[in-house]
Amino acid sequence: MESGEAGAKRRRRAASARLRDETRDLHDRIERNPVAARMLADDVTLDDHRRMHVRLHGYHRPALDRVAGTLGRAMPDVTAAMADRVRWLEEDLRRLGTDPATVPAAPLPAAMDAAAAMGIVYVLEGSVLGGRIIARHLADRLGLGPGTGAAFYADPPAGTHPRWSDVCAWIDDWAAAQGKAAEDAMVAAARESFVDLDRWFSEGGDASH
């Protein structure tokens, strides 16, 4: 018979792993999105990079507002890290000749519950891992780095993998505390966020130079 403490530990380990397994198909699909795929093309251009940054900012900016409004007090480290990434996007856009204020925002819900916010956190924080590959590619192909328009893809101060371990721990602890129904809602929200982000990459409006 599994003890209560052992069962809680097992559930904590399972939540982030379940998210990974049950969103893998949508993660793979978004990597094939034409706008996203251009970032790793051999002939990637500065305009490809700018277009992707416009899409990223258009989603991250309202996502930060929603997550901060829902989880800000309970998980200040999460919202602080997301705010840093929005700030880096805005710095990059200015270096690329685009005013962040002109970037269209994705039509996210005006408010969301904690499960929906945690689903978005999983999707957006998980993208940091792939950002390291894009960072190397942009440096090789376009000579871009943190000070020249690609700060968003740079490693966070604590390092990418330690940061992701922290995010998974937050997710697992939250799911263990909230129970299976909340975990189910979080997984559904993460899947919906992947779908919305994929659509936004393809359909999101551009911004003036």
C-alpha positions in Angstrom: 0.0 0.0 0.0 1.4 3.4 -1.0 1.7 5.9 1.9 0.0 9.3 1.6 3.4 11.0 1.4 4.6 8.7 -1.3 1.4 9.1 -3.3 1.7 12.9 -3.1 5.3 12.7 -4.4 4.2 10.4 -7.2 1.5 12.9 -8.2 3.9 15.8 -8.1 6.2 14.0 -10.5 3.4 13.1 -12.7 1.8 16.5 -13.4 4.6 18.0 -15.6 5.3 14.7 -17.2 1.6 14.4 -18.1 1.6 17.9 -19.6 4.6 16.9 -21.7 3.1 13.7 -22.9 -0.4 15.1 -23.6 0.7 18.2 -25.5 3.5 16.6 -27.5 1.5 16.4 -30.7 0.6 20.1 -30.5 4.2 21.0 -29.6 5.4 19.2 -32.7 2.7 20.9 -34.8 3.7 24.4 -33.7 7.4 23.7 -34.6 6.1 23.0 -38.2 4.2 26.3 -38.3 5.6 28.2 -41.3 6.4 31.3 -39.4 8.1 29.4 -36.6 9.9 27.0 -38.9 11.6 30.0 -40.7 13.6 30.7 -37.6 15.7 27.6 -38.2 15.9 27.8 -42.0 19.3 28.0 -43.5 18.3 31.2 -45.3 16.5 32.8 -42.3 16.3 36.6 -42.8 16.2 39.6 -40.4 12.6 40.1 -41.5 11.7 36.5 -40.6 13.2 37.2 -37.1 11.3 40.5 -36.8 8.0 38.8 -37.9 8.4 36.1 -35.3 9.2 38.6 -32.6 6.0 40.5 -33.4 4.0 37.3 -33.0 5.8 36.4 -29.8 5.3 39.8 -28.2 1.6 39.9 -29.4 1.0 36.7 -27.4 3.4 37.1 -24.4 2.2 40.7 -23.5 -1.5 39.8 -22.9 -0.5 36.4 -21.5 1.6 38.1 -18.8 -1.2 40.4 -17.9 -3.6 37.5 -17.4 -1.2 35.3 -15.6 -0.1 38.1 -13.3 -3.7 38.9 -12.5 -4.4 35.3 -11.5 -1.1 34.0 -10.1 0.9 37.1 -9.3 0.6 36.9 -5.5 0.8 33.1 -5.2 3.7 32.7 -7.7 5.6 36.0 -8.0 8.7 34.2 -9.4 6.7 33.0 -12.3 5.3 36.3 -13.2 8.6 38.1 -12.7 10.3 35.7 -15.1 7.5 36.2 -17.7 7.9 40.0 -17.3 11.6 39.7 -18.0 10.9 37.9 -21.2 8.4 40.6 -22.3 10.9 43.2 -21.5 13.6 41.4 -23.6 11.1 41.1 -26.5 10.4 44.8 -26.4 14.1 45.7 -26.3 14.7 43.4 -29.3 11.8 44.9 -31.3 13.2 48.4 -30.8 16.6 47.3 -32.0 14.8 45.7 -35.0 13.1 49.0 -35.8 9.6 48.2 -34.5 7.8 50.1 -31.8 6.3 47.5 -29.3 3.3 49.8 -28.9 2.3 49.1 -32.5 2.3 45.3 -32.1 -1.2 43.7 -32.3 -2.2 41.7 -29.2 -3.6 38.2 -29.4 -7.3 37.9 -28.4 -6.8 36.1 -25.1 -9.7 35.9 -22.6 -10.1 39.0 -20.4 -9.7 36.9 -17.3 -8.7 33.3 -16.5 -8.7 30.9 -13.6 -5.6 29.4 -12.1 -5.7 26.2 -14.2 -5.8 28.2 -17.4 -3.0 30.4 -16.2 -0.8 27.4 -15.3 -1.5 26.0 -18.7 -0.2 29.1 -20.4 2.8 29.2 -18.0 3.7 25.6 -19.1 3.5 26.5 -22.8 5.4 29.8 -22.7 8.1 28.8 -20.2 8.7 25.5 -22.1 9.5 27.5 -25.2 12.7 28.8 -23.5 14.3 25.4 -24.1 13.9 25.7 -27.8 15.1 29.3 -27.7 18.6 28.1 -27.1 18.7 26.4 -30.5 17.2 29.5 -32.2 19.8 31.7 -30.4 22.7 29.7 -31.8 21.2 29.7 -35.3 20.6 33.4 -35.3 24.1 34.0 -34.1 25.5 31.8 -36.9 23.3 33.0 -39.7 22.6 36.7 -38.9 25.2 37.6 -36.3 22.5 38.4 -33.7 22.9 38.2 -30.0 21.5 39.7 -26.7 22.7 43.2 -27.6 21.7 43.1 -31.3 18.1 42.0 -31.3 18.0 38.5 -29.9 18.0 38.9 -26.2 14.7 37.0 -25.9 16.4 33.8 -26.9 19.4 34.1 -24.5 19.7 31.9 -21.4 17.9 33.3 -18.3 20.3 34.4 -15.5 19.8 31.2 -13.6 20.4 29.0 -16.7 17.8 27.4 -19.0 17.6 24.0 -17.5 17.6 25.0 -13.8 14.9 27.5 -14.7 12.8 24.8 -16.4 13.3 22.5 -13.4 11.9 25.3 -11.2 8.9 25.7 -13.5 8.1 22.0 -13.5 8.4 22.0 -9.7 5.9 24.9 -9.4 3.5 23.0 -11.8 3.8 19.7 -9.9 3.4 21.3 -6.5 0.3 23.3 -7.7 -1.3 20.2 -9.2 -0.6 18.1 -6.1 -2.2 20.8 -3.9 -5.2 21.4 -6.2 -6.2 17.8 -7.1 -6.9 15.9 -10.2 -9.8 18.0 -11.5 -7.6 21.1 -11.5 -4.8 19.1 -13.1 -7.1 18.0 -15.9 -8.2 21.6 -16.4 -4.5 22.7 -16.6 -3.7 20.1 -19.2 -6.8 21.1 -21.3 -5.7 24.8 -21.0 -2.2 24.0 -22.1 -3.5 22.2 -25.2 -5.7 25.1 -25.9 -2.8 27.5 -25.5 -0.7 25.6 -28.0 -3.6 25.7 -30.5 -4.1 29.4 -30.0 -0.4 30.2 -30.3 -0.1 28.1 -33.5 -3.1 30.1 -34.9 -1.6 33.4 -33.8 1.7 32.7 -35.4 -0.1 32.2 -38.7 -2.8 34.8 -38.5 -1.5 37.5 -36.1 -1.3 41.0 -37.5 2.0 42.5 -38.3 3.4 45.8 -37.0 4.8 48.8 -38.9 8.6 49.1 -39.1 
